[in-house]
């Protein structure tokens, strides 16, 4: 059908693509990829079906390619198919999907999903981060499943899954980021709905695990909220949980043995990014004693990727209260070095910016920061802009707000390809280890 639309479009490039599709030069897998990519773009562009020209225009703008005519002489469906194919075919012909990143990009051949049409699974997104979910679906050559999420007048969540999931493997993508309670409740209701609709297996993909910092009792009469969230997920019927860089590894043990937890290490994305920086006498910094293991792994990862003479240092901080730093001291040498402060998340950026100021006083040259989860609450953006930090690199595990998007010091890398590769491997019952070995 796409081939027929292309052949009648009157555009030379379209006709060439049509011959490639019709003649079998693309092969069945790549042709299916073209169709899946077309469906994904159609689902992502919210334009009524009776306006194919507007849909064509927006798809072309979205993909960053010029508009190859509006195909006004074709029927609505054929015009839309031809336009989407024109937008999509170059990437398919090259067999090199384009990544949509804010400023930086990384690549890992193990993350690429081949023959994704053989994966008999459905992917649904909650309301927390649809952009990431669409990126994951696109990387897998499919589109998101239909779901409606609304709020009643009193604030209660209303949802409905719009297609049959009976006997299917279902993957629900929902970071429990701020507003944490709203997004957590959406996730719980999505899992419960899938269980009641007779889904075969339900995997919750939680790029950011809310309440992760409340993982132990620090004083009397306080909850262990990270464990309570785990029990809630189990109670509604989740079969597996996939998280990204949990604040502490023991959260995996809060789930029972019947619910395996995969903790994906997005640190590899930062390593792939920083290995291309021309760092001079690089030193990896842990912002506190608890992050030394994370900093050590980052140091070893840079060395494995060919960065020479990578040092490590640590900051010792004393808090006067939550999100308040009383004093910070450096253990190690950073004079004349480019430094990378490595942490799992940035909340109000108080620790990060105070560490950057101390490193500058100690003679550090260029000061970078890498964190998987960029929360940026309260005065975080203002603190970063006023600090000596040169660049703050984060991933898109959390949907960025307008302040985050507008900050020139923040670079965002996508984890969509990594999660897509992990989903494909889990579905095929393959090991996840190759995803994180040497970044190659």
ZIPEKA-V799524 format. One record per pair of residues at least 12 apart in sequence whose ideal C-beta (glycine too) atoms are under 6 Angstrom apart, sorted by the first residue. I is the first residue (numbers start at 1). J is the second residue. If there is no record, write none. Layout:
BEGIN
i:I j:J
i:I j:J
END
This chain:
BEGIN
i:2 j:81
i:2 j:85
i:3 j:18
i:3 j:21
i:3 j:22
i:5 j:78
i:5 j:81
i:5 j:82
i:6 j:18
i:6 j:82
i:6 j:85
i:9 j:71
i:9 j:82
i:11 j:68
i:14 j:86
i:17 j:89
i:29 j:115
i:30 j:92
i:32 j:117
i:33 j:92
i:33 j:141
i:34 j:88
i:34 j:92
i:36 j:141
i:36 j:142
i:37 j:88
i:38 j:84
i:38 j:88
i:39 j:143
i:40 j:137
i:40 j:138
i:40 j:143
i:41 j:59
i:41 j:84
i:43 j:143
i:44 j:134
i:45 j:58
i:45 j:59
i:52 j:76
i:52 j:79
i:52 j:80
i:53 j:70
i:55 j:80
i:56 j:70
i:56 j:83
i:59 j:84
i:59 j:87
i:60 j:87
i:63 j:87
i:65 j:87
i:68 j:86
i:101 j:414
i:102 j:412
i:103 j:411
i:104 j:273
i:104 j:411
i:104 j:413
i:106 j:269
i:106 j:272
i:106 j:273
i:108 j:439
i:110 j:434
i:110 j:435
i:111 j:417
i:111 j:418
i:111 j:421
i:113 j:140
i:113 j:420
i:113 j:424
i:116 j:140
i:116 j:141
i:119 j:427
i:121 j:169
i:121 j:427
i:122 j:145
i:122 j:165
i:122 j:168
i:122 j:170
i:123 j:137
i:123 j:144
i:123 j:171
i:124 j:145
i:124 j:147
i:124 j:172
i:125 j:144
i:125 j:173
i:126 j:174
i:126 j:186
i:126 j:187
i:127 j:149
i:128 j:174
i:128 j:175
i:128 j:177
i:128 j:183
i:129 j:175
i:129 j:399
i:132 j:396
i:132 j:416
i:133 j:173
i:135 j:416
i:136 j:416
i:136 j:419
i:136 j:420
i:139 j:416
i:139 j:417
i:139 j:420
i:140 j:420
i:145 j:163
i:146 j:162
i:146 j:163
i:147 j:161
i:148 j:160
i:157 j:185
i:157 j:186
i:157 j:189
i:159 j:189
i:161 j:193
i:165 j:194
i:165 j:197
i:165 j:199
i:166 j:198
i:167 j:200
i:168 j:199
i:168 j:200
i:169 j:200
i:169 j:201
i:170 j:194
i:170 j:199
i:170 j:202
i:171 j:203
i:171 j:205
i:171 j:423
i:172 j:190
i:172 j:204
i:173 j:205
i:174 j:187
i:175 j:207
i:175 j:208
i:175 j:398
i:176 j:210
i:177 j:208
i:177 j:398
i:180 j:210
i:184 j:210
i:188 j:236
i:191 j:236
i:191 j:237
i:191 j:238
i:192 j:236
i:195 j:237
i:201 j:239
i:202 j:238
i:202 j:239
i:203 j:240
i:204 j:238
i:204 j:241
i:205 j:242
i:206 j:243
i:207 j:244
i:207 j:397
i:208 j:373
i:208 j:397
i:208 j:398
i:209 j:243
i:209 j:246
i:211 j:225
i:211 j:226
i:211 j:229
i:212 j:226
i:212 j:246
i:212 j:247
i:213 j:247
i:214 j:226
i:215 j:248
i:226 j:251
i:227 j:254
i:230 j:254
i:230 j:255
i:234 j:259
i:240 j:260
i:241 j:261
i:242 j:262
i:243 j:263
i:244 j:264
i:244 j:266
i:244 j:397
i:245 j:266
i:245 j:344
i:245 j:372
i:246 j:263
i:247 j:344
i:264 j:422
i:265 j:436
i:266 j:372
i:266 j:395
i:266 j:415
i:268 j:436
i:268 j:439
i:269 j:413
i:270 j:370
i:271 j:301
i:271 j:439
i:272 j:439
i:275 j:305
i:275 j:307
i:279 j:338
i:280 j:338
i:281 j:337
i:282 j:310
i:282 j:338
i:283 j:311
i:283 j:313
i:283 j:334
i:283 j:337
i:283 j:339
i:284 j:298
i:284 j:299
i:284 j:312
i:284 j:340
i:284 j:342
i:285 j:313
i:285 j:339
i:285 j:341
i:286 j:314
i:287 j:315
i:287 j:341
i:287 j:343
i:287 j:351
i:287 j:355
i:288 j:317
i:291 j:343
i:292 j:314
i:294 j:342
i:295 j:312
i:295 j:342
i:298 j:342
i:299 j:312
i:304 j:438
i:313 j:332
i:313 j:334
i:314 j:331
i:315 j:328
i:315 j:330
i:315 j:355
i:316 j:329
i:323 j:348
i:323 j:350
i:325 j:350
i:325 j:354
i:328 j:354
i:328 j:358
i:330 j:358
i:330 j:362
i:334 j:359
i:334 j:362
i:334 j:364
i:335 j:363
i:337 j:364
i:338 j:365
i:338 j:366
i:339 j:359
i:339 j:364
i:339 j:367
i:340 j:368
i:340 j:370
i:341 j:355
i:341 j:369
i:342 j:370
i:343 j:371
i:344 j:372
i:345 j:371
i:345 j:373
i:346 j:371
i:346 j:374
i:347 j:375
i:347 j:377
i:348 j:377
i:348 j:378
i:348 j:380
i:349 j:380
i:349 j:383
i:349 j:384
i:352 j:369
i:353 j:383
i:353 j:387
i:356 j:387
i:356 j:388
i:356 j:389
i:360 j:388
i:366 j:390
i:367 j:388
i:367 j:389
i:367 j:390
i:368 j:390
i:368 j:391
i:369 j:389
i:369 j:392
i:370 j:393
i:371 j:394
i:372 j:395
i:373 j:397
i:373 j:398
i:374 j:394
i:376 j:404
i:381 j:403
i:381 j:407
i:384 j:409
i:391 j:409
i:391 j:411
i:392 j:409
i:392 j:410
i:393 j:411
i:394 j:412
i:395 j:413
i:395 j:415
i:396 j:412
i:396 j:414
i:421 j:435
END
